[in-house]
Amino acid sequence: MITLTRLNGQPFVINAEKIRYVEKTPDTLICCDDGERLMVKEDLAEVLKRAIEYARLIRKPITD
């Protein structure tokens, strides 16, 4: 899960696994695999960075 900000300033959490693609239109538009579309304040690079950090965290091997 990653935290993002709606255009009205309200933070929300989205499951990064459900993001299908992100585009700049000029606002950042997130399209989910269920067809939902969300506009956020963060730029495309920031959304990408957060999604990659999330993926690395959940795929990190468990070590002793």
N, CA, C and O atoms as CSV, one atom per row, in Angstrom:
chain,resi,resn,atom,element,x,y,z
A,1,MET,N,N,0.838,-1.175,0.000
A,1,MET,CA,C,0.000,0.000,0.000
A,1,MET,C,C,0.890,1.249,0.000
A,1,MET,O,O,1.907,1.300,0.692
A,2,ILE,N,N,0.495,2.240,-0.777
A,2,ILE,CA,C,1.236,3.499,-0.806
A,2,ILE,C,C,0.278,4.658,-0.511
A,2,ILE,O,O,-0.902,4.606,-0.858
A,3,THR,N,N,0.797,5.683,0.124
A,3,THR,CA,C,0.001,6.863,0.448
A,3,THR,C,C,0.217,7.917,-0.621
A,3,THR,O,O,1.352,8.234,-0.978
A,4,LEU,N,N,-0.886,8.458,-1.130
A,4,LEU,CA,C,-0.853,9.526,-2.131
A,4,LEU,C,C,-1.808,10.626,-1.690
A,4,LEU,O,O,-2.474,10.495,-0.663
A,5,THR,N,N,-1.879,11.711,-2.460
A,5,THR,CA,C,-2.695,12.859,-2.100
A,5,THR,C,C,-3.638,13.219,-3.246
A,5,THR,O,O,-3.207,13.414,-4.382
A,6,ARG,N,N,-4.923,13.305,-2.932
A,6,ARG,CA,C,-5.901,13.756,-3.935
A,6,ARG,C,C,-5.643,15.225,-4.263
A,6,ARG,O,O,-4.941,15.905,-3.515
A,7,LEU,N,N,-6.192,15.719,-5.355
A,7,LEU,CA,C,-5.992,17.107,-5.752
A,7,LEU,C,C,-6.538,18.087,-4.716
A,7,LEU,O,O,-6.079,19.226,-4.641
A,8,ASN,N,N,-7.525,17.650,-3.909
A,8,ASN,CA,C,-8.083,18.522,-2.875
A,8,ASN,C,C,-7.252,18.517,-1.594
A,8,ASN,O,O,-7.627,19.156,-0.611
A,9,GLY,N,N,-6.116,17.793,-1.596
A,9,GLY,CA,C,-5.214,17.759,-0.456
A,9,GLY,C,C,-5.450,16.612,0.507
A,9,GLY,O,O,-4.697,16.453,1.468
A,10,GLN,N,N,-6.468,15.817,0.275
A,10,GLN,CA,C,-6.789,14.703,1.162
A,10,GLN,C,C,-5.912,13.486,0.854
A,10,GLN,O,O,-5.898,13.004,-0.279
A,11,PRO,N,N,-5.178,12.988,1.859
A,11,PRO,CA,C,-4.358,11.797,1.632
A,11,PRO,C,C,-5.224,10.542,1.560
A,11,PRO,O,O,-6.283,10.468,2.183
A,12,PHE,N,N,-4.762,9.568,0.800
A,12,PHE,CA,C,-5.444,8.272,0.739
A,12,PHE,C,C,-4.397,7.194,0.473
A,12,PHE,O,O,-3.262,7.486,0.095
A,13,VAL,N,N,-4.799,5.956,0.675
A,13,VAL,CA,C,-3.893,4.824,0.497
A,13,VAL,C,C,-4.431,3.970,-0.640
A,13,VAL,O,O,-5.630,3.704,-0.722
A,14,ILE,N,N,-3.528,3.547,-1.514
A,14,ILE,CA,C,-3.916,2.706,-2.648
A,14,ILE,C,C,-3.018,1.476,-2.674
A,14,ILE,O,O,-1.841,1.540,-2.317
A,15,ASN,N,N,-3.582,0.373,-3.096
A,15,ASN,CA,C,-2.820,-0.855,-3.256
A,15,ASN,C,C,-2.001,-0.725,-4.546
A,15,ASN,O,O,-2.561,-0.716,-5.643
A,16,ALA,N,N,-0.699,-0.628,-4.412
A,16,ALA,CA,C,0.178,-0.433,-5.570
A,16,ALA,C,C,0.096,-1.603,-6.555
A,16,ALA,O,O,0.403,-1.446,-7.736
A,17,GLU,N,N,-0.315,-2.770,-6.067
A,17,GLU,CA,C,-0.450,-3.944,-6.946
A,17,GLU,C,C,-1.619,-3.767,-7.920
A,17,GLU,O,O,-1.674,-4.455,-8.939
A,18,LYS,N,N,-2.539,-2.872,-7.629
A,18,LYS,CA,C,-3.723,-2.659,-8.464
A,18,LYS,C,C,-3.525,-1.583,-9.523
A,18,LYS,O,O,-4.406,-1.365,-10.354
A,19,ILE,N,N,-2.368,-0.902,-9.503
A,19,ILE,CA,C,-2.112,0.148,-10.491
A,19,ILE,C,C,-1.764,-0.495,-11.828
A,19,ILE,O,O,-0.834,-1.295,-11.931
A,20,ARG,N,N,-2.526,-0.129,-12.839
A,20,ARG,CA,C,-2.273,-0.657,-14.185
A,20,ARG,C,C,-1.288,0.232,-14.935
A,20,ARG,O,O,-0.336,-0.258,-15.542
A,21,TYR,N,N,-1.526,1.560,-14.889
A,21,TYR,CA,C,-0.572,2.499,-15.470
A,21,TYR,C,C,-0.776,3.879,-14.870
A,21,TYR,O,O,-1.807,4.164,-14.260
A,22,VAL,N,N,0.229,4.729,-15.054
A,22,VAL,CA,C,0.211,6.106,-14.556
A,22,VAL,C,C,0.602,7.004,-15.723
A,22,VAL,O,O,1.541,6.706,-16.461
A,23,GLU,N,N,-0.130,8.112,-15.880
A,23,GLU,CA,C,0.221,9.041,-16.959
A,23,GLU,C,C,0.133,10.485,-16.468
A,23,GLU,O,O,-0.548,10.785,-15.488
A,24,LYS,N,N,0.823,11.350,-17.159
A,24,LYS,CA,C,0.859,12.784,-16.863
A,24,LYS,C,C,-0.038,13.484,-17.867
A,24,LYS,O,O,0.178,13.368,-19.073
A,25,THR,N,N,-1.079,14.236,-17.372
A,25,THR,CA,C,-2.080,14.769,-18.309
A,25,THR,C,C,-2.538,16.207,-18.112
A,25,THR,O,O,-3.677,16.375,-18.547
A,26,PRO,N,N,-2.012,17.230,-17.613
A,26,PRO,CA,C,-0.751,17.437,-16.930
A,26,PRO,C,C,-0.759,16.986,-15.480
A,26,PRO,O,O,0.307,16.817,-14.889
A,27,ASP,N,N,-1.958,16.782,-14.876
A,27,ASP,CA,C,-1.967,16.190,-13.542
A,27,ASP,C,C,-1.608,14.713,-13.670
A,27,ASP,O,O,-1.658,14.146,-14.762
A,28,THR,N,N,-1.249,14.101,-12.560
A,28,THR,CA,C,-0.892,12.687,-12.587
A,28,THR,C,C,-2.167,11.861,-12.457
A,28,THR,O,O,-2.918,12.015,-11.493
A,29,LEU,N,N,-2.406,10.994,-13.422
A,29,LEU,CA,C,-3.593,10.151,-13.474
A,29,LEU,C,C,-3.182,8.705,-13.262
A,29,LEU,O,O,-2.344,8.170,-13.989
A,30,ILE,N,N,-3.784,8.077,-12.256
A,30,ILE,CA,C,-3.520,6.664,-11.973
A,30,ILE,C,C,-4.717,5.867,-12.466
A,30,ILE,O,O,-5.856,6.166,-12.106
A,31,CYS,N,N,-4.468,4.864,-13.280
A,31,CYS,CA,C,-5.517,3.981,-13.770
A,31,CYS,C,C,-5.311,2.612,-13.141
A,31,CYS,O,O,-4.239,2.016,-13.251
A,32,CYS,N,N,-6.344,2.132,-12.488
A,32,CYS,CA,C,-6.264,0.858,-11.776
A,32,CYS,C,C,-6.770,-0.278,-12.657
A,32,CYS,O,O,-7.428,-0.043,-13.670
A,33,ASP,N,N,-6.458,-1.505,-12.266
A,33,ASP,CA,C,-6.838,-2.656,-13.081
A,33,ASP,C,C,-8.349,-2.880,-13.129
A,33,ASP,O,O,-8.831,-3.612,-13.993
A,34,ASP,N,N,-9.112,-2.256,-12.209
A,34,ASP,CA,C,-10.570,-2.377,-12.236
A,34,ASP,C,C,-11.233,-1.249,-13.022
A,34,ASP,O,O,-12.460,-1.163,-13.062
A,35,GLY,N,N,-10.424,-0.373,-13.654
A,35,GLY,CA,C,-10.936,0.727,-14.458
A,35,GLY,C,C,-11.061,2.042,-13.707
A,35,GLY,O,O,-11.323,3.074,-14.324
A,36,GLU,N,N,-10.880,2.033,-12.379
A,36,GLU,CA,C,-10.956,3.263,-11.599
A,36,GLU,C,C,-9.800,4.186,-11.993
A,36,GLU,O,O,-8.683,3.731,-12.237
A,37,ARG,N,N,-10.090,5.496,-12.052
A,37,ARG,CA,C,-9.075,6.494,-12.388
A,37,ARG,C,C,-9.003,7.498,-11.256
A,37,ARG,O,O,-10.027,7.981,-10.772
A,38,LEU,N,N,-7.785,7.809,-10.838
A,38,LEU,CA,C,-7.564,8.726,-9.728
A,38,LEU,C,C,-6.541,9.774,-10.130
A,38,LEU,O,O,-5.502,9.443,-10.701
A,39,MET,N,N,-6.829,11.040,-9.835
A,39,MET,CA,C,-5.858,12.108,-10.063
A,39,MET,C,C,-5.213,12.443,-8.732
A,39,MET,O,O,-5.891,12.573,-7.713
A,40,VAL,N,N,-3.892,12.581,-8.754
A,40,VAL,CA,C,-3.150,12.837,-7.525
A,40,VAL,C,C,-2.211,14.026,-7.693
A,40,VAL,O,O,-1.856,14.414,-8.806
A,41,LYS,N,N,-1.816,14.597,-6.541
A,41,LYS,CA,C,-0.899,15.742,-6.546
A,41,LYS,C,C,0.531,15.337,-6.872
A,41,LYS,O,O,1.262,16.105,-7.497
A,42,GLU,N,N,0.940,14.142,-6.458
A,42,GLU,CA,C,2.317,13.700,-6.682
A,42,GLU,C,C,2.587,13.594,-8.181
A,42,GLU,O,O,1.698,13.254,-8.963
A,43,ASP,N,N,3.820,13.890,-8.566
A,43,ASP,CA,C,4.159,13.751,-9.981
A,43,ASP,C,C,4.404,12.279,-10.315
A,43,ASP,O,O,4.526,11.431,-9.432
A,44,LEU,N,N,4.473,12.008,-11.608
A,44,LEU,CA,C,4.617,10.638,-12.091
A,44,LEU,C,C,5.838,9.950,-11.487
A,44,LEU,O,O,5.759,8.789,-11.087
A,45,ALA,N,N,6.948,10.644,-11.419
A,45,ALA,CA,C,8.180,10.055,-10.884
A,45,ALA,C,C,8.022,9.647,-9.415
A,45,ALA,O,O,8.546,8.615,-8.996
A,46,GLU,N,N,7.308,10.452,-8.641
A,46,GLU,CA,C,7.104,10.147,-7.221
A,46,GLU,C,C,6.200,8.925,-7.045
A,46,GLU,O,O,6.463,8.079,-6.190
A,47,VAL,N,N,5.150,8.829,-7.841
A,47,VAL,CA,C,4.268,7.655,-7.776
A,47,VAL,C,C,5.063,6.401,-8.142
A,47,VAL,O,O,4.940,5.369,-7.482
A,48,LEU,N,N,5.866,6.493,-9.180
A,48,LEU,CA,C,6.701,5.370,-9.601
A,48,LEU,C,C,7.673,4.968,-8.488
A,48,LEU,O,O,7.832,3.783,-8.197
A,49,LYS,N,N,8.314,5.949,-7.875
A,49,LYS,CA,C,9.264,5.685,-6.790
A,49,LYS,C,C,8.587,4.962,-5.632
A,49,LYS,O,O,9.125,3.986,-5.110
A,50,ARG,N,N,7.416,5.432,-5.231
A,50,ARG,CA,C,6.697,4.806,-4.115
A,50,ARG,C,C,6.245,3.391,-4.455
A,50,ARG,O,O,6.303,2.501,-3.606
A,51,ALA,N,N,5.798,3.178,-5.684
A,51,ALA,CA,C,5.363,1.848,-6.101
A,51,ALA,C,C,6.542,0.868,-6.129
A,51,ALA,O,O,6.396,-0.291,-5.739
A,52,ILE,N,N,7.692,1.327,-6.584
A,52,ILE,CA,C,8.887,0.473,-6.608
A,52,ILE,C,C,9.345,0.156,-5.194
A,52,ILE,O,O,9.694,-0.989,-4.904
A,53,GLU,N,N,9.351,1.147,-4.307
A,53,GLU,CA,C,9.735,0.902,-2.909
A,53,GLU,C,C,8.810,-0.133,-2.272
A,53,GLU,O,O,9.265,-1.022,-1.553
A,54,TYR,N,N,7.514,-0.011,-2.539
A,54,TYR,CA,C,6.535,-0.957,-2.013
A,54,TYR,C,C,6.824,-2.366,-2.538
A,54,TYR,O,O,6.842,-3.325,-1.766
A,55,ALA,N,N,7.047,-2.491,-3.840
A,55,ALA,CA,C,7.314,-3.805,-4.439
A,55,ALA,C,C,8.578,-4.432,-3.855
A,55,ALA,O,O,8.609,-5.633,-3.588
A,56,ARG,N,N,9.610,-3.632,-3.658
A,56,ARG,CA,C,10.847,-4.147,-3.064
A,56,ARG,C,C,10.620,-4.622,-1.639
A,56,ARG,O,O,11.163,-5.644,-1.221
A,57,LEU,N,N,9.811,-3.870,-0.896
A,57,LEU,CA,C,9.531,-4.223,0.489
A,57,LEU,C,C,8.792,-5.544,0.604
A,57,LEU,O,O,9.152,-6.380,1.433
A,58,ILE,N,N,7.768,-5.748,-0.209
A,58,ILE,CA,C,6.989,-6.981,-0.074
A,58,ILE,C,C,7.678,-8.193,-0.701
A,58,ILE,O,O,7.349,-9.332,-0.371
A,59,ARG,N,N,8.622,-7.957,-1.593
A,59,ARG,CA,C,9.332,-9.072,-2.229
A,59,ARG,C,C,10.693,-9.355,-1.588
A,59,ARG,O,O,11.432,-10.234,-2.031
A,60,LYS,N,N,11.006,-8.599,-0.545
A,60,LYS,CA,C,12.272,-8.771,0.148
A,60,LYS,C,C,12.336,-10.152,0.798
A,60,LYS,O,O,11.407,-10.544,1.505
A,61,PRO,N,N,13.415,-10.889,0.570
A,61,PRO,CA,C,13.526,-12.219,1.176
A,61,PRO,C,C,13.577,-12.138,2.703
A,61,PRO,O,O,14.157,-11.217,3.279
A,62,ILE,N,N,12.964,-13.108,3.321
A,62,ILE,CA,C,13.018,-13.189,4.787
A,62,ILE,C,C,14.328,-13.859,5.164
A,62,ILE,O,O,14.636,-14.962,4.713
A,63,THR,N,N,15.089,-13.170,6.000
A,63,THR,CA,C,16.380,-13.722,6.443
A,63,THR,C,C,16.406,-13.809,7.953
A,63,THR,O,O,15.644,-13.131,8.642
A,64,ASP,N,N,17.278,-14.638,8.452
A,64,ASP,CA,C,17.400,-14.808,9.918
A,64,ASP,C,C,18.188,-13.688,10.522
A,64,ASP,O,O,18.393,-13.662,11.736
